[in-house]
Amino acid sequence: MTLLFIDPTNQWRWAQVQAEVIDKTTDGGEEHIDDLSQRYLGQPYADHQADNPRQLVRVRPVRVTGTVDSPE
């Protein structure tokens, strides 16, 4: 999998992490999204879907690339 992060104020600043999936499970997925929602929104997650359970995916980075700011 690849994760790409782009600085919203400067599209030329970015980082990319290429990784391999080493584990995925639905165990604990609903609790995890509730914890994240509580932390960032101050309330439990509002859109649980029994027919589409949340997954937790564990990855191992294999390559990291991106731009580096030049010293001023």
C-alpha positions as CSV (number, residue, x, y, z in Angstrom):
1,M,0.0,0.0,0.0
2,T,1.1,3.6,-0.4
3,L,0.3,6.6,1.8
4,L,0.8,10.0,0.3
5,F,0.9,13.2,2.3
6,I,0.8,16.6,0.6
7,D,1.2,19.9,2.4
8,P,-2.0,21.8,1.7
9,T,-0.2,25.1,1.7
10,N,2.6,23.9,-0.7
11,Q,1.9,21.1,-3.1
12,W,5.7,20.7,-3.7
13,R,6.1,19.5,-0.1
14,W,5.1,15.9,0.2
15,A,6.0,12.5,1.8
16,Q,5.2,9.0,0.5
17,V,5.3,5.8,2.6
18,Q,5.2,2.5,0.7
19,A,4.4,-0.4,2.9
20,E,3.3,-4.0,3.0
21,V,0.2,-5.1,4.8
22,I,1.2,-7.5,7.5
23,D,-2.1,-8.0,9.3
24,K,-5.8,-6.9,9.0
25,T,-8.8,-7.7,11.2
26,T,-12.2,-6.5,12.0
27,D,-11.6,-7.3,15.7
28,G,-11.6,-4.0,17.6
29,G,-12.3,-1.9,14.5
30,E,-15.6,-0.4,15.8
31,E,-14.0,0.5,19.2
32,H,-11.0,2.1,17.5
33,I,-13.1,4.4,15.3
34,D,-15.2,5.3,18.3
35,D,-11.9,6.2,20.2
36,L,-10.7,8.3,17.3
37,S,-14.0,10.1,16.8
38,Q,-14.1,10.8,20.6
39,R,-10.6,12.2,20.5
40,Y,-11.0,14.4,17.4
41,L,-14.7,15.2,17.3
42,G,-15.7,14.9,21.0
43,Q,-18.4,12.3,20.3
44,P,-18.8,8.6,19.4
45,Y,-18.6,7.6,15.7
46,A,-22.1,8.1,14.2
47,D,-22.0,5.9,11.1
48,H,-21.5,2.3,12.2
49,Q,-22.6,-0.2,9.5
50,A,-23.1,-3.8,10.5
51,D,-22.8,-5.0,6.9
52,N,-19.6,-3.1,6.4
53,P,-17.4,-3.4,9.6
54,R,-14.4,-1.3,10.2
55,Q,-11.0,-2.9,9.7
56,L,-7.7,-2.4,11.5
57,V,-4.8,-2.7,9.1
58,R,-1.2,-3.1,10.3
59,V,1.6,-2.2,7.8
60,R,5.4,-2.4,7.6
61,P,7.0,0.5,5.9
62,V,9.5,-0.6,3.2
63,R,10.3,2.8,1.5
64,V,9.9,6.4,2.5
65,T,10.4,9.2,0.0
66,G,9.5,12.9,-0.3
67,T,10.8,16.4,-0.5
68,V,13.1,18.1,1.9
69,D,13.0,21.8,2.7
70,S,16.2,23.6,1.8
71,P,17.8,25.4,4.7
72,E,17.4,29.2,4.5
